[in-house]
Amino acid sequence: MEFRSAEELCRIGSLKWTGIKPADGSDVLGAWVAEMDFGTAPCVEKVMVSAIQDGLLGYNPTWLAPEVSEATAAFQKKRFGWDLDPKAVRVAPAVLPALEAMIQYLVRPGSPVIVPTPAYMPFLTIPPALGHSVIEVPSLHGDAYPGGWTLDLDGIKAGLEAGAGLVILCNPWNPVGRVLTEAEMRALQELVSRYDALVFSDEIHSPLVLGGRDFVSYARMGAEFASHTITATAATKGWNIAGLPNAQVIIPDEGLRERWDSICQEKLPHSMSTIGALGSIEAYTNGDEWQREIFEVIEGNIRTVTEALAPTEIDFRPPQATYLTWWGFEAYPQFGDSPASVLLERAHIAVNAGITLGADYSKWARMNLACPPKVAEEMLSRVLDVL
C-alpha cells in the first residue's frame, strides 16, 4: 500500500486535516474525526466510479434498499457468523438519524437516556435536543478490566431506577476500542429487561475489529436481547466512505420491527446516498482483502504507540477494534485541563477534546491512528516532545 505524506494530505484538504487549526492558522497533523488516510477499497471505488459514469446519481432506485439488506445480512453471516434474515434490515441515511428517530418515536416521552462514558460525542448532545436528559455513567477503568474499561452496571442500574427509557450502547466502543464480552452484554440485558427500557446499539465500528477477535452483536444474543434493541451499523467507517452517508438498521424482533416500520421509517430523511449504498454493497461483498491491508497498518501504528508510551505515564490501552484511541494525560500537569488545546497549539496535532466525550474526561483526548506509519511516528514524537 502506498501512503501520502502529511503535506499531500493537507493539500487534499479532508476535514480531518483541515477542520481544526491552531491560532496561527498553520497546518496540523489530522488525528480527530473518524476518517482514514487510505482512500477506500479499489473494488468500492470502481463500483462508485462506474455508477457515476452511468449517471446513477439520482434518488434511490426501488431495487437498492433490498440489495443493501441482502448484502448486510450476508456480511453479518460471513464476518460474524450471525444468521440474520435480510427482512430484518432497514436502510437509513446514517446511524445518527436512526438514533434520533428511535428517541423521538419509540422511547418513553421525556425519559432520561443513559450514556456510558467516555462516549461518541453526539450521544451526549442529541437526546437533550429532543427533550430527553442524559444520565452520564462513567465507566470502570483500570488493569482489572479487559482492555482497561468496562460498563459500570451499578451506575446503569441507578439510571434505570431513576426512570431512564434508553441505554445507548457503542460496540465496538468508541473511543476506548473495547469489544464487549457476552458476559457484559448479558448483565446489561438483565437490567434493561427488568426496567422495561430499550437499547440503541451502535455497531458501526464492527467491521474494524482487530486481531481476529470475535464480535457478537448485542441483538444476536437471544430473543430477550432483540426484543428491546435497535441496532445500527454501516460500511462507512470500515471502508472510509462517510461522506457518502448510508446505514443499516437491524431489527430481528418482529414486534419492534413493526413499530419501527409504522412510525420511524417514514420519519427518517427519505434517502441514503445512492453512490454510498452501492459502495457499501460492494464493500460488504468484496471488501475483505483491502481491509486486511489496512488492518496491518493500523495494528502496526497501535504497536508503535503502545511501545513508545509504555515508559511514560500516559494512560493508553491498545484498542481491540477501530482506529480511534483514547489517551489519558492526568499524570502530566503541562497538559492542563485541555490536552487537546495543548496538543493543537504546541504540537500542531488536531485531536478530540476529552471533555466532549464525557464530563469526567477533561484530561483525556481521542486520537485517530488510521494514518500512514510516518504520520503516526511524527504525531507520537510531537506528543513526547510536549512531555
Secondary structure as the mmCIF struct_conf table of DSSP 4:
data_model
#
loop_
_struct_conf.conf_type_id
_struct_conf.id
_struct_conf.beg_label_comp_id
_struct_conf.beg_label_asym_id
_struct_conf.beg_label_seq_id
_struct_conf.end_label_comp_id
_struct_conf.end_label_asym_id
_struct_conf.end_label_seq_id
HELX_RH_AL_P HELX_RH_AL_P1 ALA A 6 ILE A 12
TURN_TY1_P TURN_TY1_P1 GLY A 13 GLY A 13
HELX_RH_AL_P HELX_RH_AL_P2 LEU A 15 THR A 18
BEND BEND1 GLY A 19 GLY A 19
TURN_TY1_P TURN_TY1_P2 ALA A 23 ASP A 24
STRN STRN1 LEU A 29 GLY A 30
BEND BEND2 TRP A 32 ALA A 34
BEND BEND3 ASP A 37 PHE A 38
HELX_RH_AL_P HELX_RH_AL_P3 PRO A 42 GLN A 53
TURN_TY1_P TURN_TY1_P3 ASP A 54 GLY A 55
BEND BEND4 GLY A 58 TYR A 59
HELX_LH_PP_P HELX_LH_PP_P1 ASN A 60 PRO A 61
TURN_TY1_P TURN_TY1_P4 THR A 62 TRP A 63
HELX_RH_AL_P HELX_RH_AL_P4 LEU A 64 PHE A 80
HELX_RH_3T_P HELX_RH_3T_P1 PRO A 86 ALA A 88
STRN STRN2 VAL A 89 ALA A 92
BEND BEND5 PRO A 93 PRO A 93
HELX_RH_AL_P HELX_RH_AL_P5 VAL A 95 TYR A 105
TURN_TY1_P TURN_TY1_P5 LEU A 106 LEU A 106
BEND BEND6 VAL A 107 VAL A 107
HELX_LH_PP_P HELX_LH_PP_P2 ARG A 108 ARG A 108
TURN_TY1_P TURN_TY1_P6 PRO A 109 GLY A 110
STRN STRN3 VAL A 113 THR A 117
BEND BEND7 PRO A 118 PRO A 118
TURN_TY1_P TURN_TY1_P7 MET A 121 MET A 121
HELX_RH_AL_P HELX_RH_AL_P6 PRO A 122 ALA A 129
TURN_TY1_P TURN_TY1_P8 LEU A 130 GLY A 131
STRN STRN4 VAL A 134 PRO A 138
HELX_LH_PP_P HELX_LH_PP_P3 SER A 139 SER A 139
STRN STRN5 LEU A 140 HIS A 141
BEND BEND8 GLY A 142 GLY A 142
TURN_TY1_P TURN_TY1_P9 ASP A 143 ALA A 144
BEND BEND9 TYR A 145 TYR A 145
HELX_RH_3T_P HELX_RH_3T_P2 PRO A 146 GLY A 148
STRN STRN6 TRP A 149 THR A 150
HELX_RH_AL_P HELX_RH_AL_P7 LEU A 153 GLU A 161
TURN_TY1_P TURN_TY1_P10 ALA A 162 GLY A 163
STRN STRN7 LEU A 166 CYS A 170
BEND BEND10 ASN A 171 PRO A 172
STRN STRN8 TRP A 173 TRP A 173
TURN_TY1_P TURN_TY1_P11 ASN A 174 GLY A 177
STRN STRN9 ARG A 178 ARG A 178
HELX_RH_AL_P HELX_RH_AL_P8 GLU A 182 ARG A 194
TURN_TY1_P TURN_TY1_P12 TYR A 195 ASP A 196
STRN STRN10 LEU A 198 ASP A 202
TURN_TY1_P TURN_TY1_P13 ILE A 204 HIS A 205
HELX_RH_3T_P HELX_RH_3T_P3 SER A 206 LEU A 208
STRN STRN11 VAL A 209 VAL A 209
TURN_TY1_P TURN_TY1_P14 GLY A 211 GLY A 212
HELX_RH_3T_P HELX_RH_3T_P4 TYR A 218 MET A 221
HELX_RH_AL_P HELX_RH_AL_P9 ALA A 223 ALA A 226
TURN_TY1_P TURN_TY1_P15 SER A 227 HIS A 228
STRN STRN12 THR A 229 THR A 233
BEND BEND11 ALA A 235 ALA A 235
TURN_TY1_P TURN_TY1_P16 THR A 236 ASN A 240
TURN_TY1_P TURN_TY1_P17 ALA A 242 GLY A 243
BEND BEND12 LEU A 244 LEU A 244
STRN STRN13 ALA A 247 ILE A 250
HELX_RH_AL_P HELX_RH_AL_P10 GLU A 254 ARG A 259
HELX_RH_PI_P HELX_RH_PI_P1 TRP A 260 CYS A 264
HELX_RH_3T_P HELX_RH_3T_P5 GLN A 265 LYS A 267
BEND BEND13 LEU A 268 LEU A 268
BEND BEND14 HIS A 270 HIS A 270
HELX_RH_AL_P HELX_RH_AL_P11 THR A 274 ASN A 286
HELX_RH_AL_P HELX_RH_AL_P12 ASP A 288 LEU A 309
TURN_TY1_P TURN_TY1_P18 ALA A 310 PRO A 311
BEND BEND15 THR A 312 THR A 312
STRN STRN14 ASP A 315 PHE A 316
BEND BEND16 GLN A 320 GLN A 320
STRN STRN15 ALA A 321 ALA A 321
BEND BEND17 THR A 322 TYR A 323
STRN STRN16 LEU A 324 GLY A 328
TURN_TY1_P TURN_TY1_P19 GLU A 330 ALA A 331
HELX_RH_3T_P HELX_RH_3T_P6 PRO A 333 PHE A 335
TURN_TY1_P TURN_TY1_P20 GLY A 336 ASP A 337
HELX_RH_AL_P HELX_RH_AL_P13 PRO A 339 VAL A 342
HELX_RH_PI_P HELX_RH_PI_P2 LEU A 343 ALA A 347
STRN STRN17 ILE A 349 ALA A 350
STRN STRN18 ASN A 352 ALA A 353
HELX_RH_3T_P HELX_RH_3T_P7 GLY A 354 LEU A 357
TURN_TY1_P TURN_TY1_P21 ALA A 359 ASP A 360
TURN_TY1_P TURN_TY1_P22 SER A 362 LYS A 363
STRN STRN19 TRP A 364 ASN A 368
BEND BEND18 CYS A 371 CYS A 371
HELX_RH_AL_P HELX_RH_AL_P14 PRO A 373 VAL A 386
#
